[in-house]
Amino acid sequence: MSRFKFFDEDIEQKESPYSKLEYKGSPNDLNYIIVQKQKTVANAQVVSDTETKMLWQLANMTSSKDGYQLYLNQVEHDVLKTNSQLQELVGFAKLFNSPTSRLNLRFNNIGEITAILNQLEILSIWQNMKENELLSLVNANSTESNLIIKAGDKDFSDSVPLIKNGILYQLLFPSFYGMSNQNNVTKQQRYFGSNIFNEKRINLSGERIVIGNNADELIINEKFINEKNGDYVQEILKIYNTQYKPIFTDDLAYSYQVKIDYKLFKNSGVVKNIACEVEERLNDNFYFTSHYSFSLKTE
């Protein structure tokens, strides 16, 4: 998540009742170090170049026949590198992350987030922010400030879409439990949010390769590229021709590619580490790249 949508086409091998990947979790807290690197390039100039390091903790997991629930605590969030012109936005961004820094999440058996159990707590934090840290923004009553406050009201009164659309949550909570944990290849479809066009979801297709030879470790490799058809194609073309082409002159040659590598403990389904590469291009003159890594702390 997760927000991923899968349409599996099994290519090989029959499954026994014991060859399914299940999420059993851990009796102990799970701590993940997350590093996020993002870069935007326009006309051969680096527009933004950021690196962020986080510590996320999964705690107090409980399970039932219908799924499981746990707490996600965002323990640390450090900006290691950013452009000087973006520095003033760092504190603002951290502030907007604070309502969801502690999440009580419910999942179904395949690992999809189905509910946020502390939604009222999230909304209360947001309302308190509007009365304190964001009071000047509320009182500004400008078109821009009203849009920011309205977006916050939407995200923090019902945070399930916000969380399910967030790439970090999608990566750490993949909804592929219940699939075979033996060697197999399946065709997949899913979507990611655009990093360039606000609120646009991009349909991607590709494959998942499961390598289950190791008795203790499961390796899952996924590769995706944007589909060439769909409503989003014409929408993006229209936006590009009106907003971007006057600047970059070249025609739109849109591409969106994603590569994800997982390593999991085979018996528990717990994620050991994740590496993800994302590249979104309008053409050679404008593109966005990001790298995400998750590492389970063992000490």
Sequence and secondary structure as in RCSB ss.txt:
>XXXX:A:sequence
MSRFKFFDEDIEQKESPYSKLEYKGSPNDLNYIIVQKQKTVANAQVVSDTETKMLWQLANMTSSKDGYQLYLNQV
EHDVLKTNSQLQELVGFAKLFNSPTSRLNLRFNNIGEITAILNQLEILSIWQNMKENELLSLVNANSTESNLIIK
AGDKDFSDSVPLIKNGILYQLLFPSFYGMSNQNNVTKQQRYFGSNIFNEKRINLSGERIVIGNNADELIINEKFI
NEKNGDYVQEILKIYNTQYKPIFTDDLAYSYQVKIDYKLFKNSGVVKNIACEVEERLNDNFYFTSHYSFSLKTE
>XXXX:A:secstr
        EE S    TT B      SS EEEEEEEEEEEEETTEEEEEEEEEEEEEEEEEEEETTEEEEEEEEE
EEEEEE  GGGHHHHHHHHHHHGGGSEEEEEEETTS EEEETTHHHHHHHHHHHHHTTTHHHHHH  HHHHHHHH
HHHHHHHS HHHHHH HHHHHHS S TTSB SSEEEEEEEEEE SSSTT EEEEEEEEEEE  SSSEEEEEEEEE
E S SHHHHHHHHHIIIIIHHHH S    EEEEEEEEEEETTT  EEEEEEEEEEEEETTEEEEEEEEEEE   
